[in-house]
């Protein structure tokens, strides 16, 4: 809703009043700093939309968001922008409207193309923080996003919803880069990259005790997901973003990671020496590879490599 429409309804927006309850947690000068901070979010689906919602209510005032996808009925279970009224609407446009409905003073720029090698630098340009909300299987787009942020020396984080849990990784100066931590290279097969990403996201594997991997469909990009994990991911990202923007450090820099599982009521906060090159991680990769191959997922990925290439620049299904 535009500010003019709000005034017509007799509601005068006041930023100090809207975020007054943040006081005691965030000082007035810090609130002003948040209002002038630019956060860029790639993807406005499961986690991306909730990231935007969380940041808007924290009082962050400048956004650049991207998602070419439209809401569909299967998004209802976890994506905050997905309602019966938004089915068929562009996710980025719905998310921008949501941000402005929370804070009419907020600046929201919609990036109209998908992330690629050619435009990733432009997408992150000038940002204070880069947030990953890219589809789980879209590793090419994700690698471009983190590479651009790393080159521009902008802190970038991924908070992944995995079942009823969420993980957090931060990639910035004095830590490992995204590709270094996950041990990713251009010459690797897409299936191998997916396995490395999956194992590196949650070295403690708290969610695997109850997750049925046979329900994963690489062709469609479908995987088991829940609003519980998505909301937790947004909260973890929000807390670390506050520390980054307000310089409250220290940060959870890779190879450190965090996973919180609200179903099993477990938390793991550890340092994974060497990232995915760690010998224990190599063993986990071998075990997961065997498991996924037994389900035929490696062949599915190979058969749909052309589709995956297109999906690698597709946002927002997490």
Secondary structure, DSSP 8 states (H G I E B T S, - for coil): --HHHHHHTT----HHHHTGGGTTTS-HHHHHHHHT-EEEEE--SHHHHHHHHHHHHHT--EEEEE---B--GGGTTT-TT--TTTTTSBHHHHHHHHHHHH-TT-EEEEE-S---TTTHHHHHTT-SEEEE-B-TT-HHHHHHHHHHHHHTT--EEE--EETTEEEEEEE-TTS--HHHHHT--TTS-HHHHHHHHHHHHTTT-GGGGT--GGG-BTTTTB----HHHHHHHHHHHHHHHHHHHTT-----BTTEEEEEETTTTEEEEEE-TTGGGSHHHHHHHHHHHHHHHHTTHHHHHHHTHHHHHHHTT-B---
